[in-house]
Amino acid sequence: MLKTAFLILCLMLFPLSSHADLVQRLAHDPAVESISNHAFSASLYLWGRGKITRAQLVAAFNLTATEELQLNDIKAHFDSLTANEKLAFHGELESLGILLEGQFITQQQYKNLLNVN
């Protein structure tokens, strides 16, 4: 029930149209429909904890095939971390998202730090 309510809330708050790049959407580029960094990092956290599935995350944000590849890159980065690094990952992802959204780092810097193509 929590999973369903979360997904419905995401879809209501963030209805999405056509888009091309996950990081561009997280950066709140006015050319594309944005994704809340808080909702995105929360979703990745819940996915990593097994509370929601990858399919639910993809559906909640209406990810394109290209964006799914970028999501795979983030997951591969997460999987490569040590146990201690994995514990800190959610805070790191949230922090990078806030910096990206505020334009304190570039989209390329965000991608480089998370090994996203």
VODONU-843648 format. One record per atom (N, C-alpha, C): residue number from 1; residue in three letters; atom name; x, z, y. Coordinates in steps of 0.1 Angstrom, whole numbers, padded with zeros to 4 digits. Layout:
BEGIN
   i  aa at    xx    zz    yy
 NUM ALA CA     X     Z     Y
...
//
This chain:
BEGIN
   i  aa at    xx    zz    yy
   1 MET  N  0008  0000 -0012
   1 MET CA  0000  0000  0000
   1 MET  C  0009  0000  0013
   2 LEU  N  0020  0008  0012
   2 LEU CA  0029  0008  0024
   2 LEU  C  0035 -0006  0026
   3 LYS  N  0039 -0012  0015
   3 LYS CA  0045 -0026  0016
   3 LYS  C  0035 -0035  0023
   4 THR  N  0022 -0035  0018
   4 THR CA  0012 -0044  0024
   4 THR  C  0010 -0041  0039
   5 ALA  N  0008 -0029  0042
   5 ALA CA  0006 -0025  0056
   5 ALA  C  0018 -0029  0065
   6 PHE  N  0030 -0027  0060
   6 PHE CA  0042 -0031  0067
   6 PHE  C  0042 -0046  0070
   7 LEU  N  0039 -0054  0060
   7 LEU CA  0039 -0069  0061
   7 LEU  C  0028 -0073  0070
   8 ILE  N  0016 -0068  0069
   8 ILE CA  0005 -0071  0078
   8 ILE  C  0009 -0068  0093
   9 LEU  N  0015 -0056  0095
   9 LEU CA  0019 -0052  0108
   9 LEU  C  0029 -0062  0114
  10 CYS  N  0039 -0066  0106
  10 CYS CA  0049 -0075  0110
  10 CYS  C  0043 -0089  0114
  11 LEU  N  0034 -0094  0106
  11 LEU CA  0028 -0107  0109
  11 LEU  C  0019 -0106  0121
  12 MET  N  0012 -0095  0123
  12 MET CA  0004 -0093  0135
  12 MET  C  0012 -0092  0148
  13 LEU  N  0023 -0085  0147
  13 LEU CA  0032 -0083  0159
  13 LEU  C  0041 -0095  0162
  14 PHE  N  0044 -0102  0151
  14 PHE CA  0054 -0113  0153
  14 PHE  C  0050 -0126  0146
  15 PRO  N  0038 -0131  0151
  15 PRO CA  0034 -0144  0145
  15 PRO  C  0044 -0155  0149
  16 LEU  N  0048 -0163  0139
  16 LEU CA  0059 -0172  0141
  16 LEU  C  0055 -0186  0141
  17 SER  N  0062 -0194  0149
  17 SER CA  0060 -0208  0149
  17 SER  C  0073 -0215  0144
  18 SER  N  0075 -0228  0146
  18 SER CA  0087 -0235  0141
  18 SER  C  0099 -0229  0148
  19 HIS  N  0110 -0229  0140
  19 HIS CA  0122 -0224  0145
  19 HIS  C  0134 -0229  0136
  20 ALA  N  0146 -0227  0140
  20 ALA CA  0157 -0233  0133
  20 ALA  C  0168 -0224  0128
  21 ASP  N  0170 -0213  0135
  21 ASP CA  0181 -0204  0132
  21 ASP  C  0177 -0189  0132
  22 LEU  N  0180 -0182  0122
  22 LEU CA  0177 -0168  0121
  22 LEU  C  0183 -0160  0133
  23 VAL  N  0196 -0162  0135
  23 VAL CA  0203 -0155  0145
  23 VAL  C  0198 -0158  0159
  24 GLN  N  0194 -0171  0161
  24 GLN CA  0188 -0175  0174
  24 GLN  C  0175 -0168  0176
  25 ARG  N  0168 -0166  0166
  25 ARG CA  0155 -0158  0167
  25 ARG  C  0157 -0144  0170
  26 LEU  N  0168 -0138  0164
  26 LEU CA  0171 -0124  0166
  26 LEU  C  0177 -0122  0180
  27 ALA  N  0183 -0132  0186
  27 ALA CA  0189 -0132  0199
  27 ALA  C  0178 -0133  0210
  28 HIS  N  0166 -0135  0206
  28 HIS CA  0154 -0137  0215
  28 HIS  C  0157 -0149  0225
  29 ASP  N  0162 -0160  0219
  29 ASP CA  0164 -0172  0226
  29 ASP  C  0150 -0177  0230
  30 PRO  N  0148 -0180  0242
  30 PRO CA  0134 -0185  0246
  30 PRO  C  0130 -0198  0240
  31 ALA  N  0139 -0205  0234
  31 ALA CA  0135 -0218  0228
  31 ALA  C  0128 -0217  0215
  32 VAL  N  0129 -0205  0209
  32 VAL CA  0123 -0203  0196
  32 VAL  C  0115 -0190  0196
  33 GLU  N  0106 -0188  0186
  33 GLU CA  0099 -0176  0184
  33 GLU  C  0108 -0165  0179
  34 SER  N  0108 -0154  0186
  34 SER CA  0118 -0143  0183
  34 SER  C  0114 -0134  0172
  35 ILE  N  0123 -0127  0166
  35 ILE CA  0121 -0117  0156
  35 ILE  C  0127 -0104  0162
  36 SER  N  0119 -0093  0161
  36 SER CA  0124 -0080  0166
  36 SER  C  0136 -0075  0157
  37 ASN  N  0147 -0072  0164
  37 ASN CA  0158 -0067  0156
  37 ASN  C  0155 -0054  0149
  38 HIS  N  0146 -0046  0154
  38 HIS CA  0143 -0033  0148
  38 HIS  C  0135 -0036  0135
  39 ALA  N  0125 -0045  0136
  39 ALA CA  0117 -0049  0124
  39 ALA  C  0126 -0056  0114
  40 PHE  N  0135 -0064  0118
  40 PHE CA  0144 -0071  0109
  40 PHE  C  0153 -0061  0101
  41 SER  N  0160 -0053  0109
  41 SER CA  0169 -0043  0102
  41 SER  C  0161 -0033  0094
  42 ALA  N  0149 -0029  0098
  42 ALA CA  0141 -0021  0089
  42 ALA  C  0137 -0028  0076
  43 SER  N  0134 -0040  0077
  43 SER CA  0130 -0048  0066
  43 SER  C  0142 -0049  0056
  44 LEU  N  0154 -0052  0061
  44 LEU CA  0166 -0053  0053
  44 LEU  C  0169 -0040  0046
  45 TYR  N  0167 -0029  0054
  45 TYR CA  0169 -0016  0048
  45 TYR  C  0159 -0013  0037
  46 LEU  N  0147 -0016  0039
  46 LEU CA  0137 -0014  0028
  46 LEU  C  0139 -0023  0016
  47 TRP  N  0143 -0035  0019
  47 TRP CA  0147 -0044  0008
  47 TRP  C  0158 -0039  0000
  48 GLY  N  0169 -0034  0007
  48 GLY CA  0180 -0029  0000
  48 GLY  C  0177 -0016 -0008
  49 ARG  N  0167 -0009 -0004
  49 ARG CA  0163  0003 -0011
  49 ARG  C  0152  0000 -0022
  50 GLY  N  0148 -0013 -0023
  50 GLY CA  0139 -0016 -0033
  50 GLY  C  0124 -0013 -0030
  51 LYS  N  0122 -0011 -0017
  51 LYS CA  0108 -0007 -0013
  51 LYS  C  0100 -0020 -0010
  52 ILE  N  0106 -0031 -0006
  52 ILE CA  0099 -0044 -0005
  52 ILE  C  0108 -0054 -0012
  53 THR  N  0102 -0066 -0014
  53 THR CA  0110 -0076 -0021
  53 THR  C  0115 -0086 -0011
  54 ARG  N  0124 -0094 -0016
  54 ARG CA  0130 -0105 -0007
  54 ARG  C  0118 -0114 -0003
  55 ALA  N  0109 -0117 -0012
  55 ALA CA  0098 -0126 -0009
  55 ALA  C  0089 -0121  0002
  56 GLN  N  0087 -0108  0001
  56 GLN CA  0079 -0101  0012
  56 GLN  C  0086 -0102  0025
  57 LEU  N  0099 -0100  0026
  57 LEU CA  0107 -0101  0038
  57 LEU  C  0106 -0116  0043
  58 VAL  N  0108 -0125  0035
  58 VAL CA  0107 -0139  0039
  58 VAL  C  0094 -0143  0044
  59 ALA  N  0083 -0138  0038
  59 ALA CA  0069 -0141  0042
  59 ALA  C  0066 -0134  0056
  60 ALA  N  0071 -0121  0057
  60 ALA CA  0068 -0114  0069
  60 ALA  C  0073 -0120  0082
  61 PHE  N  0085 -0127  0080
  61 PHE CA  0091 -0133  0092
  61 PHE  C  0090 -0148  0092
  62 ASN  N  0083 -0153  0082
  62 ASN CA  0080 -0168  0081
  62 ASN  C  0093 -0175  0081
  63 LEU  N  0103 -0172  0073
  63 LEU CA  0116 -0178  0074
  63 LEU  C  0116 -0192  0068
  64 THR  N  0124 -0200  0075
  64 THR CA  0126 -0214  0070
  64 THR  C  0136 -0214  0059
  65 ALA  N  0138 -0225  0052
  65 ALA CA  0148 -0226  0042
  65 ALA  C  0162 -0224  0048
  66 THR  N  0165 -0229  0060
  66 THR CA  0178 -0226  0066
  66 THR  C  0180 -0211  0069
  67 GLU  N  0169 -0205  0074
  67 GLU CA  0170 -0191  0077
  67 GLU  C  0172 -0182  0064
  68 GLU  N  0166 -0187  0053
  68 GLU CA  0167 -0180  0040
  68 GLU  C  0182 -0181  0036
  69 LEU  N  0189 -0192  0039
  69 LEU CA  0203 -0193  0036
  69 LEU  C  0211 -0183  0044
  70 GLN  N  0207 -0181  0056
  70 GLN CA  0214 -0171  0064
  70 GLN  C  0211 -0157  0060
  71 LEU  N  0199 -0155  0055
  71 LEU CA  0195 -0142  0049
  71 LEU  C  0204 -0139  0037
  72 ASN  N  0206 -0150  0029
  72 ASN CA  0214 -0149  0017
  72 ASN  C  0229 -0145  0021
  73 ASP  N  0233 -0150  0032
  73 ASP CA  0247 -0147  0037
  73 ASP  C  0248 -0132  0040
  74 ILE  N  0237 -0127  0047
  74 ILE CA  0237 -0113  0051
  74 ILE  C  0237 -0104  0038
  75 LYS  N  0229 -0108  0028
  75 LYS CA  0228 -0101  0016
  75 LYS  C  0242 -0101  0008
  76 ALA  N  0248 -0113  0008
  76 ALA CA  0261 -0114  0002
  76 ALA  C  0271 -0105  0009
  77 HIS  N  0271 -0104  0022
  77 HIS CA  0279 -0095  0030
  77 HIS  C  0277 -0081  0025
  78 PHE  N  0264 -0077  0025
  78 PHE CA  0260 -0063  0021
  78 PHE  C  0265 -0060  0007
  79 ASP  N  0263 -0070 -0003
  79 ASP CA  0268 -0068 -0016
  79 ASP  C  0283 -0066 -0018
  80 SER  N  0290 -0072 -0008
  80 SER CA  0305 -0071 -0009
  80 SER  C  0310 -0058 -0004
  81 LEU  N  0302 -0049  0002
  81 LEU CA  0306 -0037  0008
  81 LEU  C  0308 -0026 -0003
  82 THR  N  0316 -0016  0001
  82 THR CA  0318 -0005 -0008
  82 THR  C  0305  0004 -0007
  83 ALA  N  0304  0014 -0015
  83 ALA CA  0293  0023 -0015
  83 ALA  C  0291  0030 -0001
  84 ASN  N  0302  0035  0004
  84 ASN CA  0302  0041  0017
  84 ASN  C  0298  0032  0028
  85 GLU  N  0304  0019  0028
  85 GLU CA  0301  0009  0038
  85 GLU  C  0286  0005  0037
  86 LYS  N  0280  0005  0025
  86 LYS CA  0266  0002  0024
  86 LYS  C  0257  0012  0030
  87 LEU  N  0262  0025  0030
  87 LEU CA  0254  0036  0036
  87 LEU  C  0254  0034  0051
  88 ALA  N  0264  0028  0057
  88 ALA CA  0265  0026  0071
  88 ALA  C  0259  0013  0076
  89 PHE  N  0256  0004  0067
  89 PHE CA  0252 -0010  0070
  89 PHE  C  0240 -0010  0079
  90 HIS  N  0230 -0003  0076
  90 HIS CA  0218 -0003  0084
  90 HIS  C  0220  0000  0098
  91 GLY  N  0228  0010  0101
  91 GLY CA  0232  0013  0115
  91 GLY  C  0240  0002  0122
  92 GLU  N  0249 -0004  0114
  92 GLU CA  0257 -0015  0119
  92 GLU  C  0248 -0027  0122
  93 LEU  N  0239 -0030  0113
  93 LEU CA  0230 -0042  0116
  93 LEU  C  0221 -0039  0128
  94 GLU  N  0216 -0027  0129
  94 GLU CA  0207 -0024  0140
  94 GLU  C  0215 -0024  0153
  95 SER  N  0227 -0019  0153
  95 SER CA  0236 -0019  0165
  95 SER  C  0239 -0033  0169
  96 LEU  N  0243 -0042  0160
  96 LEU CA  0247 -0055  0163
  96 LEU  C  0234 -0063  0168
  97 GLY  N  0223 -0060  0163
  97 GLY CA  0210 -0066  0168
  97 GLY  C  0207 -0063  0182
  98 ILE  N  0209 -0050  0185
  98 ILE CA  0207 -0045  0199
  98 ILE  C  0216 -0052  0209
  99 LEU  N  0229 -0053  0205
  99 LEU CA  0239 -0060  0213
  99 LEU  C  0236 -0074  0215
 100 LEU  N  0232 -0081  0204
 100 LEU CA  0228 -0095  0204
 100 LEU  C  0216 -0097  0214
 101 GLU  N  0206 -0089  0212
 101 GLU CA  0194 -0090  0220
 101 GLU  C  0197 -0088  0235
 102 GLY  N  0206 -0079  0238
 102 GLY CA  0209 -0076  0252
 102 GLY  C  0220 -0086  0257
 103 GLN  N  0224 -0095  0249
 103 GLN CA  0234 -0105  0253
 103 GLN  C  0248 -0099  0256
 104 PHE  N  0251 -0088  0249
 104 PHE CA  0264 -0081  0250
 104 PHE  C  0274 -0088  0240
 105 ILE  N  0269 -0094  0230
 105 ILE CA  0277 -0102  0221
 105 ILE  C  0270 -0116  0219
 106 THR  N  0277 -0126  0215
 106 THR CA  0272 -0139  0214
 106 THR  C  0266 -0140  0200
 107 GLN  N  0258 -0151  0198
 107 GLN CA  0252 -0154  0185
 107 GLN  C  0264 -0156  0175
 108 GLN  N  0274 -0163  0179
 108 GLN CA  0286 -0166  0170
 108 GLN  C  0293 -0153  0166
 109 GLN  N  0294 -0143  0176
 109 GLN CA  0301 -0131  0173
 109 GLN  C  0292 -0123  0162
 110 TYR  N  0279 -0123  0164
 110 TYR CA  0270 -0117  0154
 110 TYR  C  0272 -0123  0140
 111 LYS  N  0272 -0136  0140
 111 LYS CA  0274 -0143  0127
 111 LYS  C  0287 -0140  0121
 112 ASN  N  0297 -0140  0129
 112 ASN CA  0311 -0137  0124
 112 ASN  C  0312 -0123  0118
 113 LEU  N  0306 -0113  0125
 113 LEU CA  0306 -0099  0121
 113 LEU  C  0298 -0097  0108
 114 LEU  N  0288 -0105  0105
 114 LEU CA  0280 -0104  0093
 114 LEU  C  0283 -0115  0083
 115 ASN  N  0293 -0123  0086
 115 ASN CA  0296 -0134  0077
 115 ASN  C  0284 -0143  0074
 116 VAL  N  0277 -0147  0085
 116 VAL CA  0266 -0156  0084
 116 VAL  C  0270 -0170  0089
 117 ASN  N  0266 -0180  0081
 117 ASN CA  0269 -0194  0085
 117 ASN  C  0258 -0199  0094
//
